[in-house]
Amino acid sequence: MKIIVIGAGIVGSGVAFRLAQAGAAVTVIEAGRVGGGTSGISFAWTNANRKPPRPYHDLNVAGMQAHAALREEFGETPWFHQHGCIEWAKPGDRTEMHDAKVEQLRSWGYAAEWISKEKLLELEPDIDPKRIGDAEIAFYAEDGWIDPVVYANAMIKAAQSLGATLRCGTKVAGVETANGKVKGVRLADGEIVAADAVVNCAGRWADKVAEGPGLQIPLAPTVGFLVFTPPVATSVKRPLLTPDVNLRPDGAGRLMMRTGEMDTKVSIDMEPSPTMPQALEVMKSATELLPCLAGVKPEAARITMRPIPRDGFSAVGPAPRMEGYYFVVTHSGVTLSPFLAKAVADEVAQGKTRPELETFRPQRFFN
């Protein structure tokens, strides 16, 4: 079976690997470079922390478990860092919502617990205790973060070892069809690449690779703004979700930082710069949390668009009006990738139906 995977980001790379593992002849077509789209500009927090309702929560838990299981398969997973996640809210500010969320997660069997201020400072000694105050502190022990590009590269390399072909710098201009069935894709230079099936993992560009009824998922992408420090002397090990700033390690001593407020003060057409006021404001908030950052200036800033289907939930499954065309379009792709990869390979290459995906079929957009 010849299968084309459009996109070599965190989702497409995993799907390509599992399809090749299932015996398909896989060609991955990527407009840029491996992990070079939204995947490389992501907070990359693996979690099911704030993802109701229950079916979507469970899907993300399955993704978390699949990440952990890759250790057995690959021997080592240098892209995966599972040290948990810490969150707190200002007393009186969202406290009720914060409490309700933690208690709901606990009732669902999620690793969520309340910890003391002393325990927090034991886990993350660089935090200024004054920024915590009397807040209630939650610890999610099974959360983590990944290096998305390292992960995507590992999945692509694993796919190539099984015979998959990778074509980077190659843009899909359209999907070739005949009599209600996919025949392949048409590239920007006019070349036709034949296939028995096409899997759309193009993320926020998923609605741009094909035209026609049933071939486009309606998207409602949102803007994300990330700021990066240079290498700094800090012992931060895990994502920290605080009232003023969210941050996590980003490898080589760097920290990645963001705030919800600054997401609303940038646009995708802006040229990001570490000296822009939004970046400096994020840096200021991070320095107030971590005094060890005093005097540190941002090294980089990036703006991205998160690929979110219109109703906010994953869209995974066959196109309702075109045989051989399959969507894998989702927010939380970092968390979901390894689970969706196996589930999609089961459905596309093996003809098995995965019941975990029934709530998330693209059909809902075309009724």
C-alpha positions as CSV (number, residue, x, y, z in Angstrom):
1,M,0.0,0.0,0.0
2,K,1.4,3.4,-1.1
3,I,0.7,6.1,1.5
4,I,1.6,9.8,1.4
5,V,1.9,11.6,4.7
6,I,1.7,15.4,4.3
7,G,3.8,17.1,7.0
8,A,6.9,16.1,9.0
9,G,6.0,17.8,12.2
10,I,5.5,16.1,15.5
11,V,2.3,14.4,14.3
12,G,3.3,13.5,10.7
13,S,6.6,12.1,11.7
14,G,5.1,9.6,14.2
15,V,2.3,8.6,11.7
16,A,5.0,8.0,9.1
17,F,6.9,5.7,11.4
18,R,4.0,3.6,12.4
19,L,2.7,3.3,8.8
20,A,6.1,2.1,7.7
21,Q,6.2,-0.3,10.6
22,A,2.8,-1.6,9.5
23,G,4.3,-2.5,6.1
24,A,3.2,0.5,4.0
25,A,5.4,2.2,1.3
26,V,5.4,5.7,2.9
27,T,6.4,9.0,1.3
28,V,6.5,12.0,3.6
29,I,6.1,15.3,1.9
30,E,7.2,18.4,3.9
31,A,7.0,21.9,2.7
32,G,9.9,23.0,4.9
33,R,12.0,20.9,7.1
34,V,11.4,18.2,9.7
35,G,9.8,19.8,12.8
36,G,10.2,23.2,11.2
37,G,6.6,24.4,11.5
38,T,4.4,24.7,14.6
39,S,6.1,21.7,16.2
40,G,9.3,23.6,16.6
41,I,7.6,26.6,18.2
42,S,5.5,24.9,20.9
43,F,5.5,25.0,24.7
44,A,5.6,21.2,24.2
45,W,4.0,20.2,27.6
46,T,2.9,16.6,27.7
47,N,-0.3,16.5,29.8
48,A,-4.0,15.8,30.1
49,N,-4.2,18.6,32.7
50,R,-6.9,20.9,31.5
51,K,-8.6,18.9,28.7
52,P,-12.2,18.1,29.4
53,P,-14.6,16.5,28.6
54,R,-13.6,13.0,29.7
55,P,-13.1,11.5,26.2
56,Y,-10.6,14.2,25.3
57,H,-8.9,13.8,28.6
58,D,-8.6,10.1,28.1
59,L,-7.2,10.6,24.6
60,N,-4.4,12.8,26.1
61,V,-3.7,10.3,28.9
62,A,-3.2,7.7,26.2
63,G,-0.8,10.0,24.5
64,M,1.2,10.4,27.8
65,Q,1.3,6.7,28.3
66,A,2.5,6.2,24.7
67,H,5.3,8.6,25.2
68,A,6.5,6.7,28.3
69,A,6.2,3.4,26.4
70,L,8.6,4.6,23.7
71,R,11.4,4.1,26.2
72,E,11.1,0.3,25.9
73,E,10.9,0.5,22.1
74,F,13.8,2.9,21.5
75,G,16.0,2.1,24.4
76,E,16.5,5.8,25.1
77,T,14.2,8.8,24.5
78,P,16.4,11.9,24.8
79,W,13.5,14.1,23.7
80,F,11.3,13.2,26.6
81,H,11.6,14.8,30.1
82,Q,9.1,13.6,32.6
83,H,9.7,15.4,35.9
84,G,6.1,16.5,36.5
85,C,4.6,19.9,36.4
86,I,3.8,22.5,39.2
87,E,0.9,24.9,39.1
88,W,-0.5,27.5,41.5
89,A,-3.0,30.4,41.4
90,K,-3.1,33.6,43.4
91,P,-5.2,33.2,46.5
92,G,-8.7,34.4,45.7
93,D,-7.9,34.5,41.9
94,R,-9.4,31.5,40.1
95,T,-8.9,29.5,43.3
96,E,-12.3,27.8,43.1
97,M,-11.7,26.8,39.4
98,H,-8.2,25.6,40.3
99,D,-9.5,23.5,43.2
100,A,-12.3,22.0,41.1
101,K,-9.9,21.1,38.3
102,V,-7.5,19.3,40.6
103,E,-10.2,17.4,42.4
104,Q,-11.8,16.4,39.1
105,L,-8.4,15.1,37.8
106,R,-7.9,13.2,41.0
107,S,-11.4,11.6,40.6
108,W,-10.4,10.5,37.1
109,G,-7.3,8.8,38.4
110,Y,-4.9,11.4,37.2
111,A,-1.6,12.0,39.1
112,A,-2.6,15.3,40.7
113,E,-1.8,16.2,44.3
114,W,-1.5,19.2,46.6
115,I,2.0,19.9,47.9
116,S,3.3,22.3,50.5
117,K,5.3,25.4,49.8
118,E,8.3,23.7,51.4
119,K,7.9,20.8,49.0
120,L,7.7,23.1,46.1
121,L,10.9,24.9,47.1
122,E,12.6,21.5,47.5
123,L,11.6,20.6,43.9
124,E,12.3,24.1,42.5
125,P,14.7,26.0,44.8
126,D,15.2,28.9,42.3
127,I,11.7,30.2,42.9
128,D,11.3,33.3,45.0
129,P,9.1,32.2,47.9
130,K,7.4,35.6,48.0
131,R,5.9,34.9,44.5
132,I,4.1,31.9,46.0
133,G,2.5,33.5,49.1
134,D,-0.3,31.4,50.5
135,A,-1.3,29.9,47.2
136,E,-2.5,26.3,46.9
137,I,0.1,24.4,44.9
138,A,-0.7,21.4,42.7
139,F,1.8,18.9,41.4
140,Y,1.2,16.7,38.4
141,A,3.8,13.9,38.7
142,E,3.3,12.3,35.3
143,D,3.4,15.5,33.2
144,G,6.5,16.4,31.3
145,W,7.8,18.2,28.2
146,I,9.6,17.1,25.1
147,D,12.0,18.5,22.5
148,P,9.7,18.4,19.5
149,V,12.3,18.6,16.7
150,V,14.4,15.8,18.4
151,Y,11.3,13.7,18.6
152,A,10.2,14.3,15.0
153,N,13.7,13.6,13.7
154,A,13.8,10.3,15.7
155,M,10.5,9.2,14.2
156,I,11.4,10.2,10.7
157,K,14.8,8.3,11.0
158,A,12.9,5.2,12.3
159,A,10.5,5.5,9.4
160,Q,13.4,5.8,6.9
161,S,15.0,2.7,8.4
162,L,11.9,0.9,7.4
163,G,12.0,2.2,3.8
164,A,10.0,5.4,4.0
165,T,11.0,8.3,1.7
166,L,11.3,11.9,2.9
167,R,10.9,14.9,0.6
168,C,11.6,18.2,2.3
169,G,11.2,21.6,0.7
170,T,8.3,20.2,-1.3
171,K,4.9,21.8,-1.2
172,V,1.7,19.9,-1.9
173,A,-0.5,22.0,-4.2
174,G,-3.5,19.7,-4.4
175,V,-4.9,16.2,-3.9
176,E,-5.5,14.1,-7.0
177,T,-8.8,12.3,-7.1
178,A,-10.9,10.2,-9.4
179,N,-14.4,8.8,-9.0
180,G,-14.5,9.6,-5.3
181,K,-11.1,8.1,-4.5
182,V,-7.7,9.6,-3.8
183,K,-5.1,8.9,-6.4
184,G,-2.2,10.9,-5.0
185,V,-1.0,14.5,-4.7
186,R,0.0,17.2,-7.0
187,L,3.1,19.2,-6.1
188,A,3.7,22.9,-6.6
189,D,6.0,22.1,-9.6
190,G,3.2,20.1,-11.2
191,E,4.7,16.6,-10.4
192,I,2.0,14.0,-9.5
193,V,2.9,11.5,-6.8
194,A,0.7,8.5,-6.9
195,A,-0.7,6.8,-3.8
196,D,-3.4,4.6,-2.5
197,A,-4.0,6.9,0.5
198,V,-3.1,10.3,1.7
199,V,-2.8,11.3,5.4
200,N,-3.1,15.0,6.0
201,C,-0.9,15.9,9.0
202,A,-0.2,19.5,7.8
203,G,-1.2,21.1,11.1
204,R,-2.3,24.7,10.7
205,W,-2.0,24.4,6.9
206,A,-4.2,21.3,6.8
207,D,-7.0,23.3,5.1
208,K,-4.7,24.6,2.4
209,V,-3.4,21.3,0.8
210,A,-6.7,20.4,-0.9
211,E,-9.8,22.0,-2.2
212,G,-13.3,20.6,-2.6
213,P,-16.1,19.5,-0.3
214,G,-15.0,17.1,2.4
215,L,-11.3,17.8,1.9
216,Q,-10.9,20.7,4.3
217,I,-11.3,20.7,8.1
218,P,-12.5,24.1,9.4
219,L,-9.8,25.5,11.7
220,A,-9.8,28.2,14.4
221,P,-6.0,28.6,15.0
222,T,-4.8,30.7,17.9
223,V,-1.6,32.8,18.2
224,G,1.2,31.7,20.6
225,F,4.1,33.8,21.7
226,L,7.3,32.3,23.2
227,V,10.4,33.9,24.6
228,F,13.7,32.2,25.2
229,T,16.6,33.0,27.5
230,P,20.2,32.4,26.7
231,P,21.9,29.6,28.7
232,V,21.5,30.5,32.4
233,A,22.5,29.1,35.7
234,T,19.2,27.6,36.9
235,S,18.0,24.3,38.2
236,V,14.5,24.5,36.9
237,K,13.5,20.9,35.8
238,R,9.8,21.0,34.9
239,P,7.0,23.2,33.5
240,L,5.9,25.9,36.0
241,L,2.4,27.3,35.6
242,T,2.2,30.4,37.7
243,P,-0.2,33.4,37.9
244,D,2.2,35.7,36.0
245,V,4.2,33.5,33.7
246,N,4.6,29.9,32.4
247,L,8.0,28.5,31.8
248,R,10.0,25.3,31.4
249,P,13.5,24.2,30.5
250,D,14.4,24.2,26.8
251,G,17.7,22.4,26.8
252,A,21.3,23.6,26.9
253,G,20.5,25.7,30.0
254,R,17.8,27.8,28.2
255,L,14.3,28.5,29.5
256,M,11.2,28.9,27.4
257,M,8.6,31.4,28.7
258,R,5.1,32.6,27.8
259,T,2.1,34.4,29.2
260,G,-1.5,34.3,28.1
261,E,-1.7,38.1,28.1
262,M,1.2,38.4,25.6
263,D,-0.4,35.9,23.2
264,T,-3.1,38.5,22.7
265,K,-0.6,41.3,22.0
266,V,1.1,39.8,19.0
267,S,0.0,38.7,15.6
268,I,1.3,36.1,13.2
269,D,2.4,38.8,10.7
270,M,4.7,40.5,13.2
271,E,8.4,40.0,13.0
272,P,9.4,38.6,16.4
273,S,12.4,40.0,18.2
274,P,14.0,39.5,21.6
275,T,13.9,43.3,22.1
276,M,10.2,43.8,21.3
277,P,8.2,45.1,24.3
278,Q,6.2,41.9,24.6
279,A,9.4,39.8,25.0
280,L,10.8,42.2,27.6
281,E,7.5,42.0,29.6
282,V,7.6,38.2,29.6
283,M,11.2,38.3,30.7
284,K,10.3,40.7,33.5
285,S,7.7,38.3,34.8
286,A,10.1,35.4,34.7
287,T,12.7,37.3,36.6
288,E,10.3,38.2,39.3
289,L,9.6,34.5,39.7
290,L,13.3,33.4,39.4
291,P,15.7,36.0,40.8
292,C,18.6,34.1,39.3
293,L,17.5,35.6,36.0
294,A,18.3,39.1,37.1
295,G,20.2,41.0,34.4
296,V,19.4,38.3,31.8
297,K,17.9,39.6,28.5
298,P,15.8,37.5,26.1
299,E,17.8,35.7,23.4
300,A,15.0,34.9,21.0
301,A,11.2,35.3,20.5
302,R,8.9,33.3,18.3
303,I,5.3,33.6,17.1
304,T,3.3,30.7,16.0
305,M,-0.2,29.6,15.1
306,R,-1.7,26.6,17.0
307,P,-3.5,24.2,14.7
308,I,-6.9,23.9,16.3
309,P,-10.0,22.5,14.6
310,R,-13.0,24.8,14.8
311,D,-14.6,23.1,17.9
312,G,-11.3,22.8,19.7
313,F,-11.0,19.0,19.6
314,S,-9.0,16.6,17.5
315,A,-10.1,15.7,14.0
316,V,-8.8,12.2,13.2
317,G,-10.3,9.9,10.7
318,P,-11.3,9.4,7.0
319,A,-12.8,12.2,5.0
320,P,-16.5,11.6,4.7
321,R,-16.7,12.0,0.9
322,M,-13.4,10.8,-0.4
323,E,-12.0,7.3,-0.1
324,G,-8.4,7.1,0.8
325,Y,-8.1,10.6,2.3
326,Y,-7.5,10.7,6.1
327,F,-7.2,13.7,8.5
328,V,-5.0,13.9,11.6
329,V,-5.4,17.5,12.7
330,T,-5.2,18.4,16.3
331,H,-4.2,20.8,19.1
332,S,-2.1,19.0,21.8
333,G,-0.2,17.2,19.0
334,V,2.9,17.1,21.3
335,T,1.0,15.0,23.8
336,L,-1.1,13.0,21.4
337,S,1.5,12.1,18.7
338,P,2.7,8.7,19.7
339,F,-0.8,7.4,20.5
340,L,-2.4,8.8,17.3
341,A,0.5,7.5,15.2
342,K,-0.3,3.9,16.2
343,A,-4.1,4.4,16.0
344,V,-3.9,5.9,12.6
345,A,-1.6,3.2,11.3
346,D,-4.1,0.6,12.6
347,E,-6.9,2.3,10.7
348,V,-5.2,3.3,7.4
349,A,-2.8,0.4,6.9
350,Q,-4.5,-2.4,8.8
351,G,-8.2,-1.6,8.3
352,K,-8.9,-1.8,12.0
353,T,-11.2,0.7,13.7
354,R,-10.0,2.3,16.8
355,P,-12.9,3.1,19.1
356,E,-10.9,5.7,21.1
357,L,-11.2,8.0,18.0
358,E,-14.9,7.7,17.5
359,T,-15.7,11.0,19.3
360,F,-13.2,12.8,17.2
361,R,-14.1,11.9,13.6
362,P,-14.0,14.7,10.9
363,Q,-17.5,13.6,9.9
364,R,-18.9,16.0,12.6
365,F,-17.9,19.0,10.5
366,F,-19.7,17.8,7.3
367,N,-23.1,16.7,8.6
